[in-house]
């Protein structure tokens, strides 16, 4: 790792570029720590363009921490529907409730206390502290590690957790004490728009300070070991309708993957039995001649579902397990559903319209 010789010039170049070129994003128009907290949670593993409408709806629905704290889980999950990683929403609400109960509704202004809140890790803590309160604290995400690995020729593997501490120390050494908010957001913005995996070096405002660029090694960094491929699970989803036009769904268990969200009958496929046989064996739901209508992959962090969707009809008298309920189309629309179920439901609506 090289030492950055002219830190002041580096800061100046970064801050001037950020002031001129930063994207106009809704969470950049506020210093409200709650709003910034919401945005940072939503932006975890989700693209900016995807987050914007969710953020705006969410803040309109829950303009205060008290409003979010009082929200029912079904309502909250419905507001989050389509963003995925639903534990983020639950943790955010739990953290907000902790702020109200423990800190009289004021988000803590130091790393020690804010880091005790549910779902608030080192990055989120630093982002809220620096952006909302102007406190010089590190906020190191993947974009920041990519930028600084190239600037300083850091060759440590960024997939190893302890490596992040190297970057946190670097940020604390470089951070602008007068404007830590713009400094941290400038690094993030640079990584998101210029210093991307395929870097646009000719547009970079801090190219003159970049050791990797000087050595022609910018595309070699950051160093990351390849992730092991996650488990691939073939599943079948059955959109089942009764004679009244109602749809059969169940709520997933309180714990585990996609907890408490609603889904059509879904089963893991195996090579020895047909999808309809497995459906009957697992849920005692008997359908004949189901029609395949949509296939797709849905990638979770550690596994992938290969989804095959089927449409089927059953009579109103058919025996159905107590864990399932029939819902009208309007009721299905209002239930909080995971992304794979939303995909199936959107396709069904088009087919039925």
Residue, then its C-alpha position, 0 to 999 in steps of 0.5 A: x500500500x502506497x502513502x498518499x503524499x498530497x492529502x489536501x490536494x486529493x481532498x480538494x479535487x474530490x470535493x470540487x468534483x462532487x459539488x459539481x457532478x453529484x447526482x440529485x438524489x432525494x436523500x441528499x436534500x435533507x440532513x434528517x438522520x432518520x431519512x438518511x438512515x432509511x436511505x442507507x438501509x434501502x441502498x444496501x444491495x439495491x441499485x439507486x434507481x430502484x430505491x428512489x421511488x421506494x424511498x419517496x413512498x416510504x418517507x411519505x407513509x412514515x414521515x417520522x420515526x414514531x409513524x414507522x414504529x407504530x406500523x404493523x408488520x404486514x403494512x411495513x412489508x407491503x411498503x417494502x415489497x419488491x426491494x427484497x432482503x426483508x430483514x432490512x425493513x424489520x431491523x430498521x423498524x426495530x432500530x427506530x423503536x430502540x431510538x424512541x425508547x432509549x434515546x427519546x426519539x433522537x438518533x445517537x450522535x456517536x458511533x458507540x451508541x448508534x452501533x447498538x441499534x438493530x441492523x446498524x453496522x459500521x457502514x450505516x453508522x458512519x454514513x448517518x453520523x457523517x452525512x446527517x451530523x457532519x461528524x468525521x467518521x468512516x463509511x466504507x462500502x464496496x464503492x469506497x473500497x474499490x476507489x481506495x484500493x486503486x488510489x493507494x494500491x491496496x492489494x488485500x482481499x476485500x472479501x476478507x472481513x478484516x480487510x475492511x478495517x484497513x480501509x476504515x483506517x485509511x478513510x479516517x486518515x484522509x477524511x475532510x474534517x470540515x466537510x466529512x459528509x461531502x467527502x464520504x459521499x464523494x468517495x461513494x459517488x466516485x465509485x458508483x459513477x466513475x471508478x466502477x469495475x470497468x473504470x472511466x479513468x479519463x473522467x476521474x477527478x483524482x486520477x493524478x493521485x491514483x497509484x493503480x492508474x500510474x502503474x496501469x493496474x486499475x482493472x486488477x483492483x480491488x482484489x477479491x476471491x471468487x464467491x462459491x456458487x450458491x445452491x440452486x434449487x428448482x421449485x414450482x409455484x402453483x397459482x390455484x384458483x377456485x370457482x369463485x375466482x379466488x386465489x390460494x395462498x399461505x403465509x410463510x413461517x415467522x422465521x427463516x427465508x422470506x419470513x411472514x410473506x405470502x406465497x402461492x403453494x410452492x414446492x421444491x422439485x425432485x427428479x423422482x416425482x412430478x410437480x403435482x405429485x409433490x404438491x399433493x404429498x406436501x400440502x394435500x392439494x390435488x390439481x389436474x392438468x396444470x398449465x405452465x406459464x412462467x419460468x425464471x431464476x431468482x437469486x438470493x444471497x446464498x442460493x438460487x431458485x429456478x422457478x416454474x410457475x403453473x396455473x391450475x383450478x380446483x373446485x370450491x369443495x376441494x380439501x385444502x390445508x388450514x395453512x392456506x386461505x383463498x383471497x380475492x384478486x384485490x386482497x392478493x394485491x394488498x398482501x405483502x409478497x416476496x419478489x418471486x411471487x410478485x413476478x408470478x402475480x404480475x404475469x397472472x394479471x396480464x394473462x387474466x386481463 
